[in-house]
Amino acid sequence: MDGKWLASCQHLMNANGRNRRITDSRRLLQRAARRRITASKRRITTSKRRITTSKQRITTLKRRITAAS
């Protein structure tokens, strides 16, 4: 139980705390990133839906025009 051993224990404890802090911050960052990704996905899907609906509208109009002529 000399001073050197105590110092090494202290060092390990400090390292452990630092690692925990790093992992916590990483977890938070990952959560934020996931939220951002899901939001962008939602935006993409909504735009896709909008495009498909407009396409359908165009095709129906075309059909109507061809039927009328």
NUTOR-873915 format. One record per residue (C-alpha): residue number from 1; residue in one letter; y, z, x. Coordinates in steps of 0.001 Angstrom, whole numbers. Example, Ala and Ser with C-alpha at 12.3 -4.5 7.8 and 13.67 -1.06 7.14 Angstrom:
BEGIN
1:A:-4500:7800:12300 $
2:S:-1060:7140:13670 $
//
This chain:
BEGIN
1:M:0:0:0 $
2:D:2413:-886:2765 $
3:G:5791:-2520:2254 $
4:K:4554:-6049:2916 $
5:W:1920:-5858:154 $
6:L:4514:-4515:-2298 $
7:A:6923:-7307:-1389 $
8:S:4227:-9957:-1958 $
9:C:3441:-8446:-5384 $
10:Q:7142:-8518:-6259 $
11:H:7353:-12132:-5141 $
12:L:4378:-13118:-7318 $
13:M:5862:-11334:-10321 $
14:N:9184:-13107:-9845 $
15:A:7417:-16462:-9515 $
16:N:5478:-15764:-12707 $
17:G:8669:-14976:-14616 $
18:R:10351:-18110:-13322 $
19:N:7350:-20237:-14341 $
20:R:7361:-18750:-17808 $
21:R:11075:-19527:-18144 $
22:I:10480:-23117:-16982 $
23:T:7615:-23633:-19446 $
24:D:9696:-22173:-22284 $
25:S:12593:-24538:-21555 $
26:R:10161:-27443:-21297 $
27:R:8652:-26506:-24660 $
28:L:12126:-26447:-26220 $
29:L:12967:-29816:-24682 $
30:Q:9702:-31295:-25936 $
31:R:10383:-29971:-29441 $
32:A:13860:-31549:-29378 $
33:A:12410:-34825:-28101 $
34:R:9761:-34806:-30826 $
35:R:12433:-34229:-33468 $
36:R:14472:-37120:-32045 $
37:I:11406:-39404:-32004 $
38:T:10461:-38585:-35608 $
39:A:14042:-39218:-36726 $
40:S:14121:-42630:-35017 $
41:K:10708:-43483:-36522 $
42:R:12010:-42599:-39983 $
43:R:15075:-44772:-39400 $
44:I:12864:-47683:-38292 $
45:T:10590:-47383:-41329 $
46:T:13542:-47292:-43729 $
47:S:15096:-50389:-42130 $
48:K:11716:-52167:-42327 $
49:R:11461:-51309:-46004 $
50:R:14975:-52629:-46585 $
51:I:14098:-55882:-44803 $
52:T:10912:-56378:-46817 $
53:T:12709:-55748:-50118 $
54:S:15438:-58268:-49235 $
55:K:12770:-60802:-48236 $
56:Q:11016:-60318:-51577 $
57:R:14329:-60769:-53409 $
58:I:14960:-64018:-51521 $
59:T:11482:-65379:-52291 $
60:T:11826:-64549:-56001 $
61:L:15219:-66288:-56110 $
62:K:13757:-69342:-54390 $
63:R:10893:-69424:-56904 $
64:R:13375:-69186:-59774 $
65:I:15466:-72015:-58326 $
66:T:12434:-74295:-57846 $
67:A:11253:-73495:-61406 $
68:A:14725:-74265:-62825 $
69:S:15059:-77646:-61065 $
//
